[in-house]
Structures are given as C-alpha cells and as structure tokens.
Amino acid sequence: MLQAYWYITKMKLLTNLTYRFEVFTSVATNLILMLASVFLWQTAYKGGAGAAEALSLQDITTYTILSITISTIFVCDVQNTIYYKIREGQIVTDFYRPIPLLACYLAEDIGEMFSALLNRALPLVVFASLFFGVPWPASFRNFLLFLPSCLLSYAILWLLSALVGLIAFWVMELGNMGNVKDSIVRILSGSIVPLWFFPESVQTVSKFLPFQYTYQTPLGIYIGNTSTSEAFTSMAVQAAWIGILYLILAAGWARTKKKTLIQGG
C-alpha cells in the first residue's frame, strides 16, 4: 500500500520538475513579494510603528521570509483536483482505484511539495539570505519544535482544502470559492500580518478558529516569540483541529460519494 502512495508522490515530483518556466516565474513572483513585504516592514519600524510591539525588526523580517517560503511549500491542490475530476467525469474511474481516493490526492500534493521545496523554497531562502541575512531560528530547540508544528499546519491546510473540494460534489461550479478560502486563510492565519498586531478582540476570536494554527503558530515558534510550553500547547491544539477536520471530512466524503453529480453525464 505504501509503495503505491510513494509511486504517486514520485511521479508527481518528477512531473513538476520538468516545468522550468513555471518554476522561474513562481520564484520571481515570490521574491518580489518578499522584498516588498520586508521593505514595508523596515519602513514601518523606522517610522516607529513597531517600537511598542513585542517583535523586533529582525524577528518580523525572519517571520516574513519564512512565511512566504513555507507558503510556496504548502501545496494544497486537492480542492482543484476534486473539482476538475468531477467536471471532466474522471472521478468515476478514480473511484475504482484499489487505494483510498483522498489518500491518492494527498500523495500527489506531497509530491508537489517536494518539488516546491527544491525548485522554489531553496532559491527563495538563498536570495533572502543575500539581501537580509540568513533567517536563523531563535535557537536549535525552536527549530526542532518548528518542524513538527509545520507538519501539523500543513495537515490543517490540506483538510480545509479537501472540505472546500467536497462542495464540488454538490454544485456545478466552485467559482472563486477556493480563492476566497485561500484569502481568508492568508489573513486570519497571520501569514501576511502577524495576528499579534491585530486588536485583542480579533486575537481572542482567532484562538477558537483553525487558521492561526497554520502559519502564525509555527512561525512564532521559529522566531522565539512562543515559549516551549506554549509551543507544545499550540501543537496540541493543532492536533485537535486535525482530528475535528478529519472527522468532518470523513463524514462529508462518505455522504458525497453517494450523491456524485458529473457535469455532462
């Protein structure tokens, strides 16, 4: 069974490695975004906007670099995969696969993640190091805690994307729903602006939503803005959200398979 998943992951990785122009375009786009974001923060701090905040300029610079970098690694195309498979009628043949279908889509996304790590994330880190210095973690312990938190973060993001993809079983067109979901995640996750800069009321509400545990939690651990005990607590909350989202996805998947509507036939 694991060999089948590895084969899917490997083939997706090899396929993505062939699209060089798309890779160069993505690296250039994210590099421009990174430079613009860091320069904006530097300007804001020089003007005194961040003087009273808990984050130093170096912290927010590292936070921004890592946020943009891991956003290129966190590939969650499952929502688009489900939508196009249903629209083109291929979902029917996929159901005949001898392994769970959602697990196949997860393996494909993991393959894309490996290629993104090699083709996009590493060049971004190299360029960022040349412009702003190496974005070191606060300590080796923080780095070790950052890694499992990142894995948990990706699991939450992937499950959210899969839930959006299930909507395609019930409607003929998803429209911009995926983009809306991505925009909500980017804002409420602290990916663009850390939630520590938001009003207390927003921070309080965000603690009861899964979004901040996708970006701000691992990034806060990396830069040392989160203590070790708080890091373990946050990862426990991440695991809880994974369990909740998985149960919702499992229930929705079992129901939607019975009401599959293929456009055009």
C-alpha positions as CSV (number, residue, x, y, z in Angstrom):
1,M,0.0,0.0,0.0
2,L,2.8,2.4,0.9
3,Q,4.6,1.6,-2.3
4,A,1.5,2.8,-4.3
5,Y,1.5,6.1,-2.4
6,W,5.2,6.5,-2.9
7,Y,4.9,5.9,-6.6
8,I,2.2,8.6,-6.9
9,T,4.3,11.0,-5.0
10,K,7.4,10.3,-7.0
11,M,5.6,10.6,-10.4
12,K,4.1,14.0,-9.3
13,L,7.6,15.1,-8.2
14,L,9.2,14.2,-11.5
15,T,6.4,15.7,-13.5
16,N,6.7,19.1,-11.7
17,L,10.5,19.1,-12.1
18,T,10.0,19.4,-15.9
19,Y,8.1,22.7,-15.8
20,R,11.1,25.0,-15.5
21,F,9.5,28.2,-16.8
22,E,6.7,27.9,-14.2
23,V,9.3,27.4,-11.5
24,F,11.2,30.6,-12.6
25,T,8.0,32.6,-12.7
26,S,7.0,31.4,-9.2
27,V,10.4,32.2,-7.7
28,A,10.5,35.6,-9.3
29,T,6.9,36.4,-8.1
30,N,7.5,35.3,-4.5
31,L,10.9,37.1,-4.4
32,I,9.3,40.4,-5.4
33,L,6.6,39.8,-2.8
34,M,9.2,39.0,-0.2
35,L,11.3,42.1,-1.0
36,A,8.3,44.4,-1.0
37,S,7.0,43.0,2.3
38,V,10.3,43.2,4.1
39,F,11.0,46.7,2.9
40,L,7.5,47.8,4.0
41,W,8.2,46.4,7.5
42,Q,11.5,48.2,7.6
43,T,9.9,51.5,6.7
44,A,7.2,51.0,9.3
45,Y,9.7,50.2,12.0
46,K,11.8,53.2,11.1
47,G,8.7,55.4,11.5
48,G,8.2,54.0,15.0
49,A,5.2,51.9,14.2
50,G,6.7,48.8,15.7
51,A,8.6,50.3,18.5
52,A,6.0,49.3,21.1
53,E,5.5,45.8,19.7
54,A,6.9,42.6,21.1
55,L,8.6,41.8,17.7
56,S,12.0,43.3,16.8
57,L,12.7,44.3,13.2
58,Q,14.9,41.2,12.8
59,D,12.0,39.0,14.2
60,I,9.5,40.4,11.7
61,T,12.0,40.1,8.8
62,T,12.6,36.4,9.6
63,Y,8.9,35.9,10.1
64,T,8.1,37.4,6.7
65,I,10.8,35.5,4.9
66,L,9.7,32.2,6.4
67,S,6.0,32.9,5.8
68,I,6.4,33.4,2.1
69,T,8.8,30.5,1.8
70,I,6.6,27.9,3.5
71,S,3.6,29.2,1.6
72,T,5.4,28.0,-1.6
73,I,5.9,24.6,0.0
74,F,2.4,24.1,1.4
75,V,0.8,22.8,-1.8
76,C,-2.9,22.0,-1.3
77,D,-4.3,21.5,-4.8
78,V,-6.8,18.8,-3.6
79,Q,-9.7,21.3,-3.9
80,N,-8.9,22.0,-7.6
81,T,-8.2,18.3,-8.3
82,I,-11.6,17.2,-7.0
83,Y,-13.3,20.0,-8.9
84,Y,-11.7,19.2,-12.2
85,K,-12.1,15.5,-11.8
86,I,-15.8,15.9,-11.2
87,R,-16.2,18.4,-14.0
88,E,-14.4,16.2,-16.6
89,G,-16.0,13.0,-15.3
90,Q,-12.7,11.4,-14.3
91,I,-13.8,11.0,-10.7
92,V,-15.8,7.9,-11.7
93,T,-12.7,6.0,-12.8
94,D,-10.7,7.3,-9.8
95,F,-13.3,5.6,-7.5
96,Y,-12.1,2.2,-8.9
97,R,-8.6,2.7,-7.6
98,P,-7.7,0.0,-5.1
99,I,-6.5,2.6,-2.6
100,P,-8.4,5.4,-0.9
101,L,-9.0,8.3,-3.3
102,L,-8.3,11.2,-0.9
103,A,-5.1,9.5,0.1
104,C,-4.1,9.4,-3.6
105,Y,-4.7,13.2,-3.9
106,L,-2.7,13.7,-0.7
107,A,0.2,11.8,-2.2
108,E,0.1,13.9,-5.3
109,D,0.2,17.1,-3.2
110,I,3.1,15.8,-1.2
111,G,5.0,15.1,-4.4
112,E,4.3,18.7,-5.4
113,M,5.6,19.8,-2.0
114,F,8.9,18.0,-2.5
115,S,9.4,19.7,-5.9
116,A,8.4,23.1,-4.5
117,L,10.9,22.6,-1.7
118,L,13.7,22.0,-4.2
119,N,12.7,24.4,-7.0
120,R,11.1,27.3,-5.2
121,A,11.7,27.4,-1.4
122,L,15.5,26.9,-1.5
123,P,16.1,29.6,-4.1
124,L,13.9,32.0,-2.0
125,V,16.0,31.3,1.1
126,V,19.2,31.8,-0.8
127,F,18.1,35.2,-2.2
128,A,16.7,36.2,1.2
129,S,20.0,35.4,2.8
130,L,21.8,37.5,0.3
131,F,19.5,40.5,0.8
132,F,18.7,40.4,4.5
133,G,21.0,37.8,6.1
134,V,20.3,34.1,6.9
135,P,16.9,33.8,8.7
136,W,18.2,31.8,11.6
137,P,15.7,30.4,14.2
138,A,15.8,31.7,17.7
139,S,17.5,28.5,18.9
140,F,18.1,24.9,17.8
141,R,15.3,23.9,20.2
142,N,12.9,26.3,18.4
143,F,13.9,24.8,15.1
144,L,13.2,21.3,16.3
145,L,9.8,22.4,17.6
146,F,9.1,24.3,14.4
147,L,9.4,21.2,12.2
148,P,6.5,19.1,13.7
149,S,4.4,22.2,14.0
150,C,4.8,22.8,10.3
151,L,3.7,19.3,9.5
152,L,0.6,19.8,11.7
153,S,0.0,23.1,10.0
154,Y,0.1,21.5,6.6
155,A,-2.4,18.9,7.7
156,I,-4.9,21.5,8.8
157,L,-4.5,23.4,5.5
158,W,-4.9,20.3,3.4
159,L,-8.0,19.2,5.3
160,L,-9.6,22.6,4.8
161,S,-8.8,22.5,1.1
162,A,-10.3,19.0,0.9
163,L,-13.5,20.2,2.6
164,V,-13.8,23.0,0.0
165,G,-13.3,20.5,-2.7
166,L,-16.2,18.4,-1.5
167,I,-18.5,21.2,-2.3
168,A,-17.9,20.4,-6.0
169,F,-20.0,17.2,-5.5
170,W,-23.0,19.4,-4.7
171,V,-22.7,22.3,-7.0
172,M,-21.8,22.6,-10.7
173,E,-19.3,25.4,-10.3
174,L,-17.0,26.3,-7.4
175,G,-16.3,29.7,-8.9
176,N,-13.9,31.7,-6.7
177,M,-14.7,29.8,-3.6
178,G,-11.2,28.3,-3.4
179,N,-9.6,31.8,-3.8
180,V,-11.9,33.1,-1.1
181,K,-10.8,30.3,1.2
182,D,-7.2,31.0,0.4
183,S,-7.6,34.7,1.1
184,I,-9.3,34.1,4.4
185,V,-6.6,31.7,5.5
186,R,-3.8,34.2,4.5
187,I,-5.4,37.0,6.5
188,L,-6.6,35.1,9.6
189,S,-3.6,32.8,9.8
190,G,-1.1,35.7,10.3
191,S,0.6,34.8,7.1
192,I,0.6,38.4,5.8
193,V,0.5,40.3,9.0
194,P,1.0,38.5,12.4
195,L,-2.1,38.5,14.5
196,W,-0.1,40.0,17.3
197,F,-0.5,43.3,15.6
198,F,-4.3,42.9,15.5
199,P,-6.7,44.2,18.2
200,E,-7.2,42.0,21.3
201,S,-10.7,41.1,20.2
202,V,-9.5,39.7,16.9
203,Q,-6.7,37.7,18.6
204,T,-9.2,36.2,21.1
205,V,-11.6,35.1,18.4
206,S,-8.8,33.7,16.3
207,K,-7.8,31.3,19.1
208,F,-11.0,29.4,18.5
209,L,-10.5,29.1,14.8
210,P,-8.1,26.8,13.0
211,F,-6.5,29.5,10.8
212,Q,-3.8,31.0,13.1
213,Y,-2.5,27.4,13.7
214,T,-1.5,27.1,10.1
215,Y,1.1,29.9,9.8
216,Q,1.5,32.0,13.0
217,T,1.9,29.1,15.3
218,P,5.0,27.5,13.6
219,L,6.4,30.9,12.7
220,G,6.0,32.2,16.3
221,I,7.9,29.1,17.5
222,Y,10.7,29.6,14.9
223,I,11.4,33.2,15.9
224,G,11.2,32.5,19.6
225,N,8.0,34.5,20.3
226,T,6.4,31.4,21.7
227,S,7.8,29.6,24.8
228,T,8.5,25.9,24.8
229,S,5.4,25.2,27.0
230,E,3.2,27.4,24.8
231,A,4.6,25.6,21.7
232,F,3.6,22.2,23.0
233,T,0.1,23.6,23.9
234,S,-0.3,25.1,20.4
235,M,0.7,21.8,18.8
236,A,-1.8,20.0,20.9
237,V,-4.5,22.4,19.6
238,Q,-3.2,21.8,16.1
239,A,-3.6,18.1,16.6
240,A,-7.1,18.6,18.0
241,W,-8.1,20.7,14.9
242,I,-6.7,18.0,12.7
243,G,-8.9,15.4,14.4
244,I,-12.0,17.7,14.1
245,L,-11.5,18.5,10.5
246,Y,-10.7,14.8,9.7
247,L,-14.0,13.7,11.2
248,I,-15.9,16.3,9.3
249,L,-14.1,15.3,6.1
250,A,-14.7,11.6,6.6
251,A,-18.4,12.2,7.2
252,G,-18.7,14.5,4.2
253,W,-16.8,12.2,1.9
254,A,-19.0,9.2,2.8
255,R,-22.1,11.2,2.0
256,T,-20.9,13.0,-1.1
257,K,-19.8,9.7,-2.8
258,K,-23.5,8.7,-2.7
259,K,-24.6,11.9,-4.4
260,T,-22.0,12.4,-7.1
261,L,-23.2,14.6,-10.0
262,I,-21.0,14.7,-13.0
263,Q,-21.4,17.6,-15.3
264,G,-22.4,16.5,-18.8
265,G,-23.4,12.9,-17.9
